[in-house]
Amino acid sequence: MCEACLESLSGMTAKFCVSCGGGYPCATHENAVSCVAFSSYRGVNRDVIHVMKYNCGRRIALMMGRVMARSIPSPEVDFLVPVPLHRNSEREYNQAEQIAEGASRVWGIPVRNALRWQSASERQAGKKNTTLRTLPDDAIMPFGSELPGARVFLVDDVLTTGSTMMAAIRAAENGGARVRGSMVWSVSASKF
């Protein structure tokens, strides 16, 4: 997989509301956080995500971040915050952090691991879309001392139901940050 191949797989850059998947700005959710997705989570994109996540695809994740950052304007933020790796994960690295690092190299915005999972709650990966996916309000918590007053932009690989991203947004805001937006490589077509 090369960067040109990844660029050919991306094609969506419209902002949407993380809360409902509707257009952004959202008429229903006044203080909604926007998200930009670059592909639909199906076919080749789904395969690439799986290779990146489960076959130690750090290089692919870095390339994804660079492709994403070149596709949209640099956000006016203090740092990028990757969605934390789940406590129950068997992966050796956080793919969201690697994507954020790739974007950081293009935008010149530092990456801060300012969130963490509070508990070893049930993993979201592998659940069926028909299963109600809810996370406790404190599933993800602020970590460290960098969030108060900071403007942040959240980064993850896939948004399926939105529950993990919403938990990350709540955690960042509870830590005193202002979330200025988010981005993911793929979004589930069944939800958004």
LINPE-V691014 format. One record per residue. N is the residue number from 1. RES is the residue in one letter. OMEGA is omega in whole degrees, -180 to 180 (999 if undefined). D_FIRST is the distance of its C-alpha to the first C-alpha in Angstrom with 2 decimals. Layout:
BEGIN
n=N res=RES omega=OMEGA d_first=D_FIRST
n=N res=RES omega=OMEGA d_first=D_FIRST
END
This chain:
BEGIN
n=1 res=M omega=178 d_first=0.00
n=2 res=C omega=-178 d_first=3.77
n=3 res=E omega=178 d_first=6.87
n=4 res=A omega=177 d_first=8.32
n=5 res=C omega=178 d_first=6.25
n=6 res=L omega=178 d_first=7.18
n=7 res=E omega=180 d_first=10.50
n=8 res=S omega=179 d_first=11.06
n=9 res=L omega=-180 d_first=10.92
n=10 res=S omega=-179 d_first=13.43
n=11 res=G omega=180 d_first=16.95
n=12 res=M omega=174 d_first=19.51
n=13 res=T omega=179 d_first=21.26
n=14 res=A omega=177 d_first=24.76
n=15 res=K omega=173 d_first=26.52
n=16 res=F omega=180 d_first=28.04
n=17 res=C omega=179 d_first=30.52
n=18 res=V omega=-176 d_first=29.18
n=19 res=S omega=-174 d_first=32.55
n=20 res=C omega=-179 d_first=32.68
n=21 res=G omega=178 d_first=29.58
n=22 res=G omega=-180 d_first=31.84
n=23 res=G omega=180 d_first=31.64
n=24 res=Y omega=4 d_first=32.02
n=25 res=P omega=-174 d_first=34.62
n=26 res=C omega=179 d_first=35.82
n=27 res=A omega=-177 d_first=39.38
n=28 res=T omega=-177 d_first=39.65
n=29 res=H omega=-172 d_first=38.26
n=30 res=E omega=-178 d_first=39.88
n=31 res=N omega=-176 d_first=38.14
n=32 res=A omega=174 d_first=34.74
n=33 res=V omega=179 d_first=31.54
n=34 res=S omega=174 d_first=28.92
n=35 res=C omega=173 d_first=25.27
n=36 res=V omega=175 d_first=22.45
n=37 res=A omega=-175 d_first=19.62
n=38 res=F omega=179 d_first=16.63
n=39 res=S omega=175 d_first=15.93
n=40 res=S omega=-176 d_first=17.81
n=41 res=Y omega=178 d_first=17.16
n=42 res=R omega=176 d_first=16.96
n=43 res=G omega=-176 d_first=15.11
n=44 res=V omega=179 d_first=11.34
n=45 res=N omega=177 d_first=11.58
n=46 res=R omega=179 d_first=13.69
n=47 res=D omega=-180 d_first=11.44
n=48 res=V omega=178 d_first=8.56
n=49 res=I omega=-179 d_first=11.60
n=50 res=H omega=176 d_first=12.97
n=51 res=V omega=-179 d_first=10.21
n=52 res=M omega=-177 d_first=10.28
n=53 res=K omega=-166 d_first=14.06
n=54 res=Y omega=177 d_first=15.14
n=55 res=N omega=176 d_first=12.97
n=56 res=C omega=-177 d_first=13.36
n=57 res=G omega=179 d_first=10.05
n=58 res=R omega=-178 d_first=11.86
n=59 res=R omega=178 d_first=9.25
n=60 res=I omega=-180 d_first=7.22
n=61 res=A omega=177 d_first=10.85
n=62 res=L omega=178 d_first=11.85
n=63 res=M omega=178 d_first=9.38
n=64 res=M omega=180 d_first=10.65
n=65 res=G omega=179 d_first=14.05
n=66 res=R omega=179 d_first=13.89
n=67 res=V omega=-179 d_first=12.84
n=68 res=M omega=-176 d_first=15.62
n=69 res=A omega=178 d_first=18.09
n=70 res=R omega=-175 d_first=17.86
n=71 res=S omega=-179 d_first=18.53
n=72 res=I omega=178 d_first=21.78
n=73 res=P omega=177 d_first=24.74
n=74 res=S omega=178 d_first=25.03
n=75 res=P omega=178 d_first=27.24
n=76 res=E omega=-176 d_first=30.60
n=77 res=V omega=179 d_first=30.39
n=78 res=D omega=176 d_first=31.23
n=79 res=F omega=176 d_first=28.09
n=80 res=L omega=-180 d_first=25.01
n=81 res=V omega=176 d_first=25.53
n=82 res=P omega=172 d_first=22.78
n=83 res=V omega=-174 d_first=23.97
n=84 res=P omega=175 d_first=24.96
n=85 res=L omega=-178 d_first=23.51
n=86 res=H omega=-178 d_first=25.92
n=87 res=R omega=-179 d_first=28.56
n=88 res=N omega=-175 d_first=28.05
n=89 res=S omega=176 d_first=24.34
n=90 res=E omega=-179 d_first=23.35
n=91 res=R omega=-179 d_first=20.16
n=92 res=E omega=-176 d_first=20.36
n=93 res=Y omega=178 d_first=19.15
n=94 res=N omega=-178 d_first=19.35
n=95 res=Q omega=178 d_first=16.04
n=96 res=A omega=177 d_first=18.15
n=97 res=E omega=179 d_first=19.36
n=98 res=Q omega=176 d_first=15.99
n=99 res=I omega=178 d_first=15.16
n=100 res=A omega=178 d_first=18.69
n=101 res=E omega=177 d_first=18.25
n=102 res=G omega=178 d_first=15.42
n=103 res=A omega=180 d_first=17.83
n=104 res=S omega=-179 d_first=20.66
n=105 res=R omega=178 d_first=19.37
n=106 res=V omega=-175 d_first=19.47
n=107 res=W omega=-175 d_first=22.66
n=108 res=G omega=179 d_first=24.52
n=109 res=I omega=-178 d_first=25.55
n=110 res=P omega=177 d_first=25.90
n=111 res=V omega=177 d_first=24.53
n=112 res=R omega=174 d_first=27.23
n=113 res=N omega=-172 d_first=27.11
n=114 res=A omega=179 d_first=30.25
n=115 res=L omega=174 d_first=30.05
n=116 res=R omega=175 d_first=30.30
n=117 res=W omega=-180 d_first=31.03
n=118 res=Q omega=-176 d_first=34.80
n=119 res=S omega=179 d_first=34.97
n=120 res=A omega=179 d_first=33.02
n=121 res=S omega=-176 d_first=33.20
n=122 res=E omega=179 d_first=31.51
n=123 res=R omega=179 d_first=27.71
n=124 res=Q omega=-179 d_first=26.55
n=125 res=A omega=177 d_first=23.42
n=126 res=G omega=177 d_first=24.42
n=127 res=K omega=177 d_first=27.50
n=128 res=K omega=179 d_first=28.25
n=129 res=N omega=180 d_first=28.64
n=130 res=T omega=177 d_first=32.24
n=131 res=T omega=179 d_first=32.89
n=132 res=L omega=-179 d_first=34.35
n=133 res=R omega=176 d_first=32.03
n=134 res=T omega=177 d_first=34.17
n=135 res=L omega=175 d_first=34.02
n=136 res=P omega=-179 d_first=37.14
n=137 res=D omega=-178 d_first=37.78
n=138 res=D omega=-179 d_first=37.30
n=139 res=A omega=176 d_first=34.20
n=140 res=I omega=-176 d_first=32.34
n=141 res=M omega=173 d_first=34.52
n=142 res=P omega=-179 d_first=34.55
n=143 res=F omega=-179 d_first=33.90
n=144 res=G omega=-173 d_first=35.41
n=145 res=S omega=-174 d_first=37.52
n=146 res=E omega=-174 d_first=35.25
n=147 res=L omega=-175 d_first=35.25
n=148 res=P omega=178 d_first=38.86
n=149 res=G omega=-177 d_first=39.02
n=150 res=A omega=171 d_first=35.35
n=151 res=R omega=-174 d_first=33.28
n=152 res=V omega=179 d_first=29.91
n=153 res=F omega=-175 d_first=26.70
n=154 res=L omega=-177 d_first=24.97
n=155 res=V omega=174 d_first=21.24
n=156 res=D omega=-178 d_first=19.63
n=157 res=D omega=-175 d_first=16.56
n=158 res=V omega=172 d_first=18.44
n=159 res=L omega=180 d_first=21.96
n=160 res=T omega=179 d_first=23.66
n=161 res=T omega=-178 d_first=27.40
n=162 res=G omega=-175 d_first=27.52
n=163 res=S omega=180 d_first=29.70
n=164 res=T omega=179 d_first=27.56
n=165 res=M omega=178 d_first=27.01
n=166 res=M omega=178 d_first=30.74
n=167 res=A omega=178 d_first=31.64
n=168 res=A omega=177 d_first=29.64
n=169 res=I omega=179 d_first=31.37
n=170 res=R omega=-178 d_first=34.73
n=171 res=A omega=179 d_first=34.18
n=172 res=A omega=180 d_first=33.27
n=173 res=E omega=176 d_first=36.27
n=174 res=N omega=177 d_first=38.53
n=175 res=G omega=177 d_first=37.59
n=176 res=G omega=-180 d_first=38.90
n=177 res=A omega=172 d_first=35.74
n=178 res=R omega=-178 d_first=35.30
n=179 res=V omega=-175 d_first=32.01
n=180 res=R omega=179 d_first=31.01
n=181 res=G omega=-180 d_first=28.04
n=182 res=S omega=175 d_first=24.76
n=183 res=M omega=177 d_first=21.18
n=184 res=V omega=176 d_first=18.63
n=185 res=W omega=-177 d_first=15.15
n=186 res=S omega=176 d_first=16.60
n=187 res=V omega=179 d_first=20.19
n=188 res=S omega=-180 d_first=21.91
n=189 res=A omega=-178 d_first=23.48
n=190 res=S omega=180 d_first=26.40
n=191 res=K omega=-174 d_first=27.52
n=192 res=F omega=999 d_first=26.82
END
